[in-house]
């Protein structure tokens, strides 16, 4: 402040307390005017006491009885016209069966089959990742422990996790093979490629 002229130094000396006073009044006045929480709660309680009760809740008993004529939703299958049968004779197969008595292998069937196989593979891969993380953590703990009983317990847990990981890896391999088999079977059956995606 030694570079400022004297008149500026004197005016700043008076301005700082004034600015501080204005600021403190600006903060304190709104706080002083707000009602206390207890007062607000008391007023709300009084308001609820004087308020009318809630509106009526309607139940099925309050609704008028349905008209005697049936609506479209209430019509039964007996009201519908009979369907014409496309099959004749006792040896005819039902609509959902194919050549060998199996379910029709349409697009929905193939998609469901491949999606189930892929979902199982995805779950097994996630489980394998989690097991690998557990094995890594147990290996780190095993190395960092000095007490033999603790190391033995951690070693047993690590061995169990490794065994489970190898089992899940085998499941993953089987899942990948199953997906490849489904794709090959679909290719041989002439299924469009879009049905498997």
Residue, then its C-alpha position, 0 to 999 in steps of 0.5 A: x500500500x505504500x504506492x497508493x496516494x494518501x487520500x486513497x489509503x485514508x478512504x480505504x481505511x474507512x471503506x473496509x469496515x463499512x463493507x464488512x458491516x454491510x455484508x454481515x447485515x446482508x447475511x444476518x437479516x434473512x437469518x433473523x427473519x426466518x421462523x424457528x423450526x418449532x414454530x413451523x411444526x406447530x403451525x403445520x400441526x394446527x393447519x392439519x387439525x383444521x383441514x378437512x379430512x382426506x377425500x373418499x377412497x373408492x373401492x370395488x364396493x363403491x362402484x356400480x354393478x356392471x351392466x347385464x350385457x357382457x363386454x368384449x373382455x368378458x366374452x368366452x371362447x364359446x362365443x367365438x366362431x369355431x376355428x377351422x382345423x388344418x389337420x385331418x385324421x388321428x395321426x395328424x401332428x399338433x401345430x407346434x410339432x415338426x417332422x420328428x415330434x420335436x417342437x418347431x424350430x422357428x426363429x424364436x426357438x433358435x434365438x432362445x437357444x443361442x441366447x441361453x447358451x451365451x448368457x450362461x457363458x457370460x455368467x461363467x466368465x464373470x464368475x471366473x473373473x471374480x474367482x481370479x480376483x479372489x485368488x490374486x488377493x489370497x496369493x498376496x495375503x499368503x505372501x504377506x503373512x508371517x504367522x504359519x496358522x494364518x498362512x495355512x488357512x489362507x493357503x487352503x482358501x486359495x487352493x479351494x478358489x483355484x479348484x473352483x476356478x479350474x472347474x469354472x474354466x472347464x464350464x466356460x470351455x464347454x459353453x464355448x463348444x456348445x455355442x459353436x455346436x449350436x451355430x454348426x447345427x443351425x448352419x446345417x439346418x439352413x437357419x438364416x444367420x440373423x436368427x442367431x444374433 
